[in-house]
Amino acid sequence: MTNVPTNAHIHAPAPEGSNAGVIVGLFGALSDLGGNDYEINGCFEVTDQRYAWIRDGLAYINIHTAEFPSGELRGQIETSSYSTPASRSAIKINLAAATAAFGARKAF
């Protein structure tokens, strides 16, 4: 990250490389962990539709900064056969793990 995050969202439905509207605003309590690491904590309602989009890989996270107001980090939310939640109440998204997968910033 080049700067402190100013906003974060989950967008859906969109396969990788496509754009979609915001379905969840994620910007809650922001904690600076040092070394350009940040943690955003919050909760949102997981409707049947949102669950299906996340489970099916049709949702992505977009994190914004002042330098890149349209989004500095973006990544598709993926599940795997060993971690796919059996029910929508089991979904937990770890943004720290999701953003660790990005090696380079990209403006959108």
N, C-alpha and C positions, 0 to 999 in steps of 0.2 A: 504494500500500500504506500502511496506517495504522501498521503495526508490522513487526517482523522476521518473516519467514515461520517458522512452527513445523512445518509439514508440507506435503507436496504429493503428489498421486496422479494417476494416470490411471484413469478409470472407463470401463467399457464392459459390454455393448453398450447404447447409448442414443442415440436421435435427439435433436436439439436440443430443450431444454425438458423432457427426461425424466431420471430418475435411474437409476443403475446402481451395481453394486458395484465396489470397487477391484480393478483387475487388475495394477497396478504401483505400488509405492511409489517416489516420486522423490526423497525427501529424503536427499541425500548430503552431500557437502562444500559448505557454504554460504559464499559469498563476498559480503561487503558491498562494493558498488561505489560507495557514496555516493549521496546524494540520493534515498533510498528505492528504489534499484535493487539487486537481488540476483541472484546467479547460483547455480544449483544444477547440479552436475555429477554424472553417474553413468551407469551402463549397466544395461540389463535385457535379458532374453532375448525376442526377438521370435518367438513361435510362429506357426504358420500362422494360428491363430484370431485372435491379437492383431493380426497384420498385416492380416487381412481387415477387422476392426472399424475400425482406423485408416484404412485405404485407403477404406473405404466411409462415412467420416464418422460412425461410431457410437461414437466415443470422445471424452472431454473431460478437461481438466485442471482440478483443483480445488486452490487454494493456500490454506492455513489460516494464521491469525495468532492471537495471544492474544486480541485484541479480538473476532475472528470465528472461534471454534473450529470451526464447521461449514463454514467456507470464506469467504474474502474475495473471491477472484477465481475465476471459473469461465469456461471457454471451450471450445467445441467445437473439436476438432482437424480441420482441413480440408486437403485436398490440391487441387491444381488440375491441369488437363490437362498443363501444362508441367512440373509438379514431382512428379507421382505416381510413386513409386519403382517401378521395373520388378521389383524383388525385395525381399523382406523385409530383406535385409542392407543395403539402401540407406536405410532409415528413419533420420532424425535429427530430433529435435524440439528446437527452439530456444525455450526458455521465455521468454527476453527478448523475442523477436519476438512470441510468443503473447500475453504479458501487455501488450505495448505497445498492443494493439488495444482494451483495456478503458479506457473513459473514466470510469467511475464504479464505485465499489465496491458490492458487493451481498452481503448476508448470506444464507446458505442454511441 
